[in-house]
Amino acid sequence: MARKFFGTDGIRGKANGVITPELAMRVGQATGLVFQRGDHRHRVVIGKDTRLSGYMIEYAMVAGLTSVGMDVLLLGPIPTPAVAMLTRSMRCDVGVMISASHNPFEDNGIKLFGPDGFKLSDEVEHEIEAMLAKDSNLSLSKSRDLGRAKRVEGVHARYIEFAKRTLPRTLSLEGLRIVLDCANGAAYKVAPEALWELGAEVITIGDEPDGFNINHEVGSTAPETLIRKVREVRADIGIALDGDADRVLLVDEGGQIIDGDQLMAVIAESWKDDGRLSRPGIVTTVMSNLGLERYLDSIQLGMERTAVGDRYVLEHMRQHGYNLGGEQSGHIILSDYSTTGDCLVAALQVLSVVQKQNKPVSQICRRFEPVPQILKNVRFTGGKPLAEPAVEKAIEDGQARLGKTGRLVIRPSGTEPLIRVMAEGDDRDLVEDVVDTICAAIKGEGLRAAAAE
């Protein structure tokens, strides 16, 4: 069945455009009906980030879930990985995170977790999609069987304690000056407190959400503010989260960005030395840099690639027994601790290496020289540009020009009307020319499709 609502990371779109109160209520009803398994009283936790539209979607989902007999526990603004953890910890049947992650405030979305804390499989999402196509009023609960909703206190403390326990009890962050950019998002309370309790000196930015400023010139997608602050206060390290706190980027003491590929290299080597890797390698996506693959090979570790999306990384990890994986964008999955990407837990693992080795972050987190990699996004308004002969020819020619020492990845975004064109290889000029040529072909077909409409 074609997927009408679910993309690579739940349901996402403009608030009051794609994500309307009606849709949120129907998703709540359909999810509640799909997860009513057994005779027990069914429960669901709902968390959200700091977008203004979160209130609207939250209450619409409460209406939908309670109308089919689900009790709802409201967590308020809290990171996505905390929702996943609490779904399992509180023995709930399903978890809901209302967030559009790194997107601007105008967007919002709905992420769903099963009772095990993992994101839903394609099969379960298809089941919910099929339910959405039906008249769910036929399955509404009787008056005496309606669900109840209440706000839950103390969930921030539970998540902070969970994150701290991923480090050895004897390890302290004392002596580290950290600039933390919370993206005006879901972790604006829990992340600074966790780092402070571990002994660090914490200078926080992006911690004053107003409903509109999530990810606006702050966070992992806009690290310039963090870079300036790190240099200004002469911090040892900068940490940038995204809007729902499931991905992280770092900045070293000199203001240089450290992406997810470098972070995975740091953690992989540390865990290899400590005998903590469940298999001799990691799982990444097709977007990870070829330099990471070469570096891991040099320390006798393998690297397996999946389609883009942390859910696909995690599925591969679970199927093949890996406990470390992630994406270049900063989604780092440490399955010994979390069932999804967790920015705070990943950052703590890197900070533990910094403390143990007592070296500057620039030395610890620069494990390899990245191969020149160019990524450009092409927005389109109609048609299917990738299916056009001119675009197919440009892609075929580009791959031939890169040869065996380069890679080319073309893919549509799962959350926006964009086509992402990425190429990498040892010759930067060649790589950039290949990307520009393909982008030009896609733009040309996109303009023709728009004109035809």
N, C-alpha and C positions, 0 to 999 in steps of 0.2 A: 504494500500500500504506500502511495506517495505521502511524504511528510508535509503536511500543510502548516503545522504550528511549530514543531520542534526543529531546532537547528543543531549545531555542534555542541551547544552548551545551554540546553533548555529552550525556553521560549523568550524571544527578545524583540523589541521594536519600540517605536515612539509611544510614550505614555499618552493615553487618550486618543491614540491613532490606531496602532496595532494592539497594544495592551490596554484594553478598555475594562471598566468595571464588570461589564457583562461577560467578557472573555475570562477574566480572573475568577468570577463566580462559577462559571461553567467548568473551568479547569479544577477548581476546588471540588466541585461535585463529582466530576469524572475521576479525579485522583482518589477521593474518598471511597467511591464505589469500587474501584479497582483494588484498593488496599484493605477492604473489609474482608479479612480472612480469619475465620474462627468466630467463637461466640463471646470473646472478651470485649471489654469496653475499649474502643479504638481511640488512639491519641495521635496527634500530629503537633510538631513544633514549627513555628514560623519565625524566622529571623528576617532582617532587612538591612539595607545600607541606609544612607542618609538622604536620599532623594526625596523631594517634596511629594512626588507621586506615590511613594511607598505607603503613605497612610491610606490612600484610595484603594490601592491594590490589596493591601493587608486586610482591610475590613471587607472588601468584596470576597476575598478568599475565605475569610472567617464565615461569611454568610453561606457560601457554597459548601464548605466542609461541615458546618454544623447542621445544615439542612439535610445531609445524608447520614447524620448520626455520629460524626467524628467530634471528639473533644479536642479543643485547640489550646495550646500553650504558647503564648506570645512572648518572644524573647527581646523584642526591640532591636535597635541597631547592634549588630554583632557580626563578626567575620563569617564568611561561608564555611571555612573548616570547623568553626565552632558549632554551626548548625549540624554539620555531618557528625561531629563527635557527640553532641547532645542527643541527636536522634537515637543513636545506639545506646548511649549511657542512660537515658531516661526511658528506655524500652518503649519507644514510640513506633508506630506503624509506618510513618512517613515523615520526612522533613522537607520544609519549604524554605528556600532563600529567595527573597525578592530583591533582585539586583540586576543591573546591566554591566557589572564589572567595571572595565576601564572606559566605557562609553560616556558621553556627556550626559548632563542631568536630564535632558529632554527624553532620553531613552530609559526604559526599565525592562525587567525580565523576571522570569520565574524559573528557578532551578529546583529540581526535585531529587530527594534522596530516599532510598529504600530503608527498611528497618535495620539493615546491616551498616548503614552510613555511607554506602556507595551510591554514586549516581546511577540513574536507572538505565537498564539495558535498552537496546533498540526495540526489543520485543515488548517490553512493558510500555515504552513510549507509544508504540503502535496501538497497544491496547487502549491507552488513554485517548489517543487520536480517534479511534473508532467510537469510543464512548462519547466524545465531543460531537460526533456527527448524529447522535441520537437525541431524542427528547428526554433529557435526564429527569424531567418532572415525573416521569412514570415510576421512578425509583426513589422518590423523596421519602424521608422517614415519617412515621406517624408522629403526632404532636408530642406524645410522652417519650419518644425515642430521640428527640432532637439533641444535638451535642451542646456542650457548654464551652465557653471561652474565658480564659483568665490570663493575666500577666504573671510571669514567673520572675521572682527576685533571685539574686545571687548567681546568675548564670555567668556573668563576667568573671567572678572570682573562680568559678569552676574551670573555666577555660584557661585562665592565667595559670592556675596551679597545674593543669594538664601540660601546658607548654613548658613550664619550668621543670617539670619532672622528666622531660626528654634529655636533660643534661645530667651529668653526674652530680650528686649532692655536694661534692667538695669543690665544684668549679664555680668560680665567681667572675663577674665581669668588672670587678673593681679596677680602676685605673684607665678604663676605656671612656673616651668622650665620644658620644654617638649623636649624630643629628638624625632624627627620625621624621620622615615625611609620611604622614598618614593619609594623604590624598583627600582630606576632608571627608573620609569615608568610614566604613564600618568598623575599623580598628582604632578609631581616634581615642578611645578610652583604654582599651585592653593592652595595646602594644606598648605605649609609654610606661604604663604601670608595671608590666612584666619585666621590661628591661631595667627599670629603676629598682625593683625588688631584687634583681639579680646582682645589683651593685654598681651598675653603670651610671655615669653622668649623662643624662638624657636632655638634649635640646630638641624640642618638638616644633615642627611646622606642619601646616595642613591639618590642624587639629581643631578648627573652628567651623564645623559644617553649618550651613544655613539653609539647606535644601536645594540650593542652586549651584554651589561651588565645588561639588564633588568632581575630582579629576581636572579641575580648571587651573591650568598652569602649575599644577602640583602632581605628585604621584609618579608611579613608574613609567607612565607614558609621557611625562613632561619633567624630566629630571633637572632641568636647568636651574630651578630655584634651589634645589637641594645642593647642587654643585657649588653655587655661590655661597650658600650658608656654611658648607663644610670648609671652604677656603677662608671665609670670614672669621669663624670661631676656631680655626685650626683643629678641627676634629680628627679623630683617628679613622673614622668611618662614617659614611652616610648610608641610610637604609630607606629605600623608597617602596611603599606599598601601592597597590591599586585600590580601586573603590570598594571591592568586597574582600580584600586582603587574602586572596588565594595566590597571588604572585608577587615577586619581589625582585628588585634590582639593587645593587650596591654601588657606592661611590668610594674610591680610595682616598687617602689623605691628600692627594694631589688634585682631586676633582675628576679623576678618570672613571668612566662608567664600567662596571663589571656586570656582564649579562648572565643569563641563566646557564649558558654553556660553560662559562668559567666557574660558576658556582657548583655545577655538577661535577666538574673536574676536581675541585677542591674536596668535596664531600666523598667522591668515589675513591680518591687516593687515600684519604684519611680512614675511610671504612675498610679499605683493602688492607692497610697496615694494621688495623685493629682486629682484623678477621671478622668484620661485621657484614660484609657483602654476602648475600645468600647465593649469588651466582657471580662468576668473574666477569662482570660487565654491567652496563646500564641500558635503559631504554629511552630513546629520544624520538623526535619527529623528523620528517624530511627537511625541516627548516634549520636543524642544528648544523653548525659550521663544520666543514670538512677538517678544519684544524683540530677540533675536539676529537674527532674519530682517529686522527693520526696520533694525537697525544695519548689517548687511551691505549692504543695499540703499542705505544712505546713502553707502557708500564704493564703490559700483558693483560689488558682488559678489553673486552669486546664492546660493541655498541650496535644495538638493533634499532631500526627506524620504523616509525608508524606514520599513519596519516596525521595531519595537524589536529590538535585537540587533546587536552589532558585526559579525557575519558578514554581515548584510544590508547594512549600511553599506559594508563592504568589497566585496561583490559589485557594488554600484552604482558604487563608485569604479572598480573594474577595468573594468566594462562601458563606462563613459562617460568615462574618462580623467582622473579627479580624483586628486590626491595628498594631500588633506587631508580628513578626516572624523572623525566621532566621535559620542559620546552625552553628554547632560547629566550622566550619572552619572560621567563622567570617563574613559571609554574613548576615547582619542584615537589615531587611526590616521594615521601619517605614512608613506605607502607608499614614499617615497623611501628609507626606512631599514628599515621593519618590515613584516611580513606580518600583523600583528595589533596590538591595542592594547598600548602599551608605556609604563608609567607613568614610568619613568626617562627615556626619550628625550623624552617630551612635557614633563616638568618641566624638562629641560635647555634645550629650545627657549624656554620662558618665561623661565628664568633668564638666557638670553643676551640677551633683550630688556631685562630689568631692568638688566643690566650695561651694555649699549650706551647706554641712555637715562639711566642714573644718576638715576632717580627712585624714590620709594617705591613699593612693590608695590601699595599701595592706589590709586595714581594710574594705574599701568600696566595693572592687571588689572580695572579697573572701566570697561569700554568702553561699557556701555549699562545703562539702568535696566530690570530685568526687569518684564514685564507680570505682574500678580498671577496666580499659578498655584497651584492646590490639587491635591494628589495624595493620595488615601486608598486603603488596601488593605482589601478585605473578604475574610475567610477563609470558605470554604465546605466542607462535609463530604460533599456528595452532590448528584446531579442536575446540571442545566445551567441555572443561574439566568438567564443571558443570553438564553436561548431562551423564557423565560416572558413572556406578554403584558403583565403588569404592569410588568416591567422594561423591555421594549421601549418601552412607552408613556412611562415615566419618562425614558428616554434621548431619545426623540423630542421630548418637551416641553422637556427641558433644552437641546437644540440650538437649538430655536426661541427660547428665552429669551435665549440668548447672541447670536444673530443672526450677522451677517457679521463682526463685530469680535471674536468669540471663537472658541475651539476646544474641542472635547470629544473625548476619546480614552478608550475603554473597551476593556480587553484582559485576558485571563487571563494570569497569570504562566506563563512557560515552565519554571520550576523549582520552584514551590511551589503549593499549592492556594489560590491567591489570585486575586481579580479586582481589577485596578488601575483606579481611576476618576480621571481627570485632566481638569480644565477650566481654561481661562485666558481672561482678558478684562480690560478696563480697569476694571471695577467689581468690586472684591474681594468685597463683600457678596453680590452676585449670583452670582459664581463659586462661593463657598463654599456658598450655598444650593442651587445646582444639584447640586454634588457630594454634599451631605448627602442630598438627596432621592433621588438614584439609589442611593446606598449603602444607604439605608433599604429601598428596594424590593428590592435584591439580598439583603439580610439576611433580609427577610421570606420570600422564595422559598426561600432556603437552609434556614431553619428548618422550613418546610413539607416540603421534600424529606427532611431528616433525620428528621422525625417519621414520614414515610411509610415509611422504611426500617426 
